[in-house]
Amino acid sequence: MKNELFSIGPFTVYGYGLMVGIGIIAAYLWTERGARKKGLDAEPVFALTVCSVIGGFLGSKLLYTLTRLKDIIADPAIIREVASGWVVYGGIIGGILTAIVFCRIKKLEFLRYLDVAMPAVALAQGFGRIGCFLAGCCYGCPTDGRFAVTFTNSAFAPNGIPLVPTQLISSGLDFLLFAVLVFLSGRFKAPGQIGGFYLIFYSIGRFILEYFRGDLIRGNVGTFSTSQFISVFTVIAGAVLIWGASILNRKAGRSGIESEKDKTN
């Protein structure tokens, strides 16, 4: 595909960067809208988005660097290649950790903002994967199937070989995840549950899709790719978050009922 979309003088617009930018803007707008709808203070959402994006980029770069650490030690010149590599899970973890710190400093209810933000994260990822498709990164394994994509001018994917369009599949799954989380947010009210559903659904989809990825340079842990290995733990984390949120919500409900009884006595 074509990553260099057009140029204005010395300034070149790249498809990957454009799609990531669109995704970030869409995520911010959706999160701000959701915060207002849920009765949360929407004023900190912009700063929260900026900080989480920075933390996400740093986490993504750090995890990618760790997956290439042996190669870098053997050949330090590879560090130049690391500049163009990212791992989504590092971005998710880095973004969430940054949001936790931000909410603690600003004295915001992290779990409630998490539930508003996670559908937006899936939305942003959907646009980001379109950027991956334009750039040719995160490509699939060779295939002779009908639904294949053949790159002819990619700096990342092997050119001239029919490949599984993992970027488009991942994009479609992310947009579907966005829709599912929006649907569930109207039915699951306990703070933290939507965040838990995101971790479970994204991780399952990512685990399966990894079998069709062709960029195996991202490292592995035993028979699993790095992302598959992380997926196991994020599914567990998501399940614990949903379970814990439901318990806390029931306790809060009982406390509220008891408080009302005390007022009437």
C-alpha positions in Angstrom: 0.0 0.0 0.0 1.0 3.6 0.0 2.3 5.1 3.2 3.4 8.5 1.8 0.0 10.0 0.9 1.0 13.4 -0.3 3.5 16.2 0.2 3.2 19.9 0.8 6.6 21.5 0.1 9.1 19.7 2.5 6.2 18.3 4.6 5.1 14.8 3.9 1.8 13.3 5.2 2.2 9.6 6.0 -0.8 7.3 6.2 0.3 5.6 9.4 0.8 8.9 11.3 -2.5 10.3 9.8 -4.5 7.3 10.9 -3.0 7.4 14.4 -3.7 11.1 14.7 -7.3 10.5 13.6 -7.7 7.7 16.1 -6.4 9.8 19.0 -8.7 12.7 18.1 -11.7 10.4 17.8 -10.8 8.7 21.2 -10.6 12.1 22.9 -13.9 13.3 21.5 -15.7 10.1 22.4 -14.2 10.0 25.9 -15.2 13.6 26.6 -18.7 12.9 25.3 -18.9 9.8 27.5 -17.6 11.6 30.6 -20.4 14.2 30.3 -23.0 11.6 29.7 -21.9 9.6 32.8 -21.9 12.7 34.9 -18.1 12.9 35.2 -16.0 16.0 35.1 -15.1 16.3 31.4 -12.5 19.1 31.9 -9.6 16.8 32.8 -10.2 14.5 29.8 -8.0 16.4 27.4 -5.0 16.3 29.8 -5.8 12.7 30.6 -5.8 11.8 26.9 -2.5 13.6 26.3 -0.7 12.0 29.3 -2.1 8.5 28.4 -1.0 8.9 24.8 2.5 9.8 25.8 2.6 7.0 28.4 1.2 4.6 25.7 3.9 5.6 23.2 6.6 5.1 25.7 5.3 1.8 26.9 4.9 0.6 23.4 8.4 1.6 22.5 9.9 0.1 25.7 8.2 -3.3 25.2 9.3 -3.5 21.5 12.9 -2.7 22.6 12.7 -5.5 25.2 11.6 -7.9 22.5 14.6 -7.0 20.4 17.0 -6.8 23.3 19.1 -9.9 22.4 19.4 -8.6 18.8 20.5 -5.2 20.1 23.1 -6.6 22.4 24.5 -8.7 19.5 24.4 -5.8 17.0 23.9 -2.3 18.6 23.3 -0.9 15.1 19.8 -2.5 15.3 18.8 0.3 17.7 18.1 2.4 14.6 15.5 -0.2 13.5 13.9 0.0 16.9 13.0 3.6 16.3 10.2 2.4 13.9 8.9 -0.5 16.0 6.0 -0.6 18.4 4.1 -3.2 20.5 0.4 -2.4 21.1 0.3 -4.2 24.5 3.1 -2.0 25.7 1.0 1.0 24.7 -2.1 -0.4 26.5 -0.2 -1.1 29.7 1.7 2.2 29.6 -1.5 4.2 28.9 -3.4 2.5 31.7 -0.6 3.0 34.2 -0.2 6.7 33.2 -4.0 7.1 33.6 -3.9 5.6 37.1 -1.2 8.0 38.2 -3.0 11.0 36.6 -6.3 10.1 38.3 -4.6 9.7 41.6 -2.9 13.1 41.3 -6.1 14.8 40.2 -8.2 12.8 42.7 -10.4 11.3 40.0 -12.3 8.0 40.1 -10.0 6.0 37.9 -12.3 3.0 37.2 -15.2 5.3 36.1 -12.9 7.1 33.7 -11.5 3.8 32.5 -14.9 2.5 31.6 -15.6 5.7 29.6 -12.2 5.6 27.9 -11.8 1.9 26.9 -14.4 1.9 24.1 -12.5 5.0 22.7 -9.2 3.1 22.9 -10.7 0.3 20.7 -11.9 3.0 18.3 -8.4 4.6 18.1 -6.9 1.1 17.6 -9.2 0.5 14.7 -7.9 3.7 12.9 -4.4 2.9 13.9 -4.5 -0.6 12.2 -5.6 1.1 9.0 -2.4 3.0 9.3 -0.5 -0.2 9.7 -2.1 -1.5 6.5 -1.0 1.7 4.6 2.5 1.3 6.0 2.7 -2.5 5.5 3.8 -3.2 9.1 2.1 -5.8 11.3 1.7 -7.9 8.2 0.3 -11.4 7.9 1.8 -14.7 6.9 1.9 -15.9 3.3 -1.4 -17.3 2.0 -2.9 -18.7 -1.2 -6.4 -17.9 0.0 -8.8 -15.6 -1.9 -8.7 -12.9 0.7 -5.1 -11.8 0.5 -3.1 -8.6 0.1 0.1 -8.2 -1.9 2.3 -5.3 -1.1 4.4 -3.8 -3.9 6.1 -0.8 -2.2 6.4 -1.5 1.5 9.4 -0.9 3.7 8.1 -3.5 6.2 6.1 -6.3 4.6 7.6 -8.7 2.0 6.7 -7.3 -1.4 5.1 -9.3 -4.2 3.9 -12.1 -1.9 0.1 -12.6 -1.1 -0.3 -12.2 2.7 -3.1 -12.6 5.2 -4.5 -9.0 5.7 -4.0 -9.1 9.4 -4.1 -5.3 9.7 -7.5 -5.0 8.2 -8.8 -8.0 10.2 -7.5 -6.4 13.3 -9.0 -3.0 12.4 -12.4 -4.6 11.8 -12.2 -6.5 15.2 -11.2 -3.2 17.0 -14.2 -1.4 15.5 -16.4 -4.3 16.4 -15.0 -4.3 20.0 -15.8 -0.5 20.2 -19.4 -1.3 19.3 -19.7 -4.2 21.7 -18.2 -2.1 24.6 -20.6 0.8 23.9 -23.5 -1.7 24.0 -22.3 -3.3 27.2 -21.7 0.1 28.9 -25.4 0.6 29.0 -26.0 -2.7 30.8 -23.0 -3.1 33.2 -22.8 -0.2 35.6 -20.2 -1.3 38.2 -17.1 0.9 37.7 -14.3 -1.2 36.1 -16.4 -3.8 34.3 -16.2 -2.2 30.8 -12.4 -2.0 31.3 -12.4 -5.7 32.2 -14.5 -6.6 29.1 -12.0 -4.7 26.9 -9.1 -6.6 28.3 -10.8 -10.0 27.8 -12.2 -9.4 24.3 -9.1 -7.7 22.9 -6.8 -10.3 24.4 -8.7 -13.3 23.0 -8.9 -11.7 19.5 -5.2 -10.8 19.6 -4.2 -14.3 20.8 -5.9 -15.9 17.8 -4.8 -13.3 15.3 -1.2 -13.8 16.3 -1.2 -17.2 14.6 -1.7 -15.4 11.3 1.0 -12.7 11.8 4.1 -12.9 9.7 6.3 -10.4 11.5 7.8 -13.0 14.0 10.7 -10.6 14.8 8.7 -9.4 17.7 9.9 -12.2 19.9 8.4 -15.2 21.6 8.1 -16.9 25.0 8.2 -20.6 24.5 5.7 -21.6 21.9 3.8 -18.3 22.3 4.6 -15.0 20.7 5.2 -12.2 23.1 1.7 -10.8 22.6 0.1 -14.2 23.1 2.0 -14.6 26.3 0.8 -11.2 27.6 -2.7 -12.0 26.4 -3.0 -14.9 28.9 -2.4 -12.5 31.8 -4.6 -9.7 30.4 -7.5 -12.0 30.1 -7.0 -13.0 33.7 -6.7 -9.4 34.7 -9.9 -8.5 32.9 -11.8 -11.3 34.6 -10.5 -10.3 38.0 -11.5 -6.7 37.3 -15.0 -7.6 36.3 -15.4 -9.9 39.3 -13.9 -7.4 41.8 -16.0 -4.5 40.4 -19.2 -6.5 40.8 -18.4 -7.3 44.4 -17.5 -3.7 45.2 -20.7 -2.5 43.5 -22.8 -4.9 45.6 -21.1 -3.8 48.8 -21.7 -0.2 47.9 -25.3 -1.0 47.2 -25.8 -2.6 50.6 -24.0 0.3 52.3 -26.3 2.7 50.6 -29.4 0.7 51.7 -28.2 0.5 55.3 -27.5 4.3 55.3 -31.0 4.9 54.1 -32.4 2.7 56.9 -30.3 4.6 59.5 -31.8 7.9 58.3 -35.4 6.6 58.6 -34.8 5.1 62.1 
